[in-house]
Amino acid sequence: MKTHKIQFTSYNQPVLIGRFMLIFSRRRIEVTDFSFKKINEEDGEFTITFNAEQWAAENILKQINKQIDIFEAQLN
């Protein structure tokens, strides 16, 4: 397993945290760090660090991109 980081921009809404973390818990992937940075009054940048295989990380990125409120997501 390797450490991966997903960064994405979305609306600044507390309910979104639960939605994103549900994606990880359904796949039983360990999240090692989670942070949020406010960009402006309406938007924010989420950063989630986790341990997974490369194929699992790419699948999670696809799942996060399918969420309605995501503006941009990238896997680092």
C-alpha positions as a printed NumPy array, in Angstrom:
array([[  0.   ,   0.   ,   0.   ],
       [  1.066,   3.527,  -0.717],
       [  0.077,   6.894,   0.738],
       [ -2.088,   8.966,  -1.605],
       [ -3.548,  12.449,  -1.341],
       [ -6.696,  13.73 ,  -3.004],
       [ -7.309,  17.464,  -3.188],
       [-10.586,  18.846,  -4.411],
       [-12.513,  22.089,  -4.494],
       [-16.148,  22.144,  -3.499],
       [-18.767,  24.189,  -1.708],
       [-18.039,  25.152,   1.893],
       [-20.742,  22.987,   3.48 ],
       [-20.19 ,  20.83 ,   6.594],
       [-22.532,  18.105,   5.303],
       [-20.099,  17.349,   2.473],
       [-17.484,  15.983,   4.894],
       [-19.749,  13.069,   5.761],
       [-20.494,  12.349,   2.12 ],
       [-16.801,  12.206,   1.191],
       [-15.83 ,  10.107,   4.205],
       [-18.601,   7.635,   3.378],
       [-16.816,   6.88 ,   0.103],
       [-13.724,   5.823,   2.066],
       [-15.551,   3.876,   4.767],
       [-17.52 ,   1.793,   2.236],
       [-14.24 ,   0.659,   0.735],
       [-12.61 ,   0.15 ,   4.154],
       [ -9.767,   2.531,   3.312],
       [ -7.878,   4.118,   6.179],
       [ -7.879,   7.92 ,   6.104],
       [ -4.722,   9.196,   7.808],
       [ -5.329,  12.951,   7.482],
       [ -8.181,  15.25 ,   6.535],
       [ -8.022,  19.019,   6.188],
       [-10.145,  21.857,   4.905],
       [ -9.049,  25.296,   3.745],
       [-11.565,  28.035,   3.127],
       [-11.016,  29.687,  -0.269],
       [-13.799,  32.249,  -0.022],
       [-17.178,  32.548,   1.678],
       [-18.796,  29.899,  -0.533],
       [-15.98 ,  27.52 ,  -1.566],
       [-13.283,  25.467,   0.108],
       [-10.461,  23.042,  -0.611],
       [-10.548,  19.591,   0.955],
       [ -7.41 ,  17.457,   1.298],
       [ -7.654,  13.78 ,   2.251],
       [ -4.57 ,  11.599,   2.803],
       [ -5.074,   7.84 ,   2.84 ],
       [ -3.321,   4.494,   2.368],
       [ -4.404,   2.343,  -0.587],
       [ -3.262,   0.54 ,  -3.688],
       [ -2.942,   2.641,  -6.849],
       [ -6.028,   1.111,  -8.493],
       [ -8.114,   1.78 ,  -5.363],
       [ -6.926,   5.399,  -5.213],
       [ -7.898,   5.923,  -8.851],
       [-11.343,   4.414,  -8.216],
       [-11.868,   6.731,  -5.252],
       [-10.871,   9.726,  -7.384],
       [-13.475,   8.68 ,  -9.983],
       [-16.124,   8.319,  -7.268],
       [-15.331,  11.736,  -5.808],
       [-15.475,  13.325,  -9.266],
       [-18.992,  11.911,  -9.702],
       [-20.24 ,  13.909,  -6.717],
       [-22.425,  16.827,  -7.801],
       [-20.706,  19.479,  -5.703],
       [-17.123,  18.847,  -6.865],
       [-15.54 ,  21.555,  -9.018],
       [-12.109,  19.968,  -9.441],
       [-10.365,  16.907,  -7.971],
       [ -6.84 ,  15.572,  -8.376],
       [ -4.819,  12.67 ,  -7.035],
       [ -1.294,  13.397,  -5.776]])
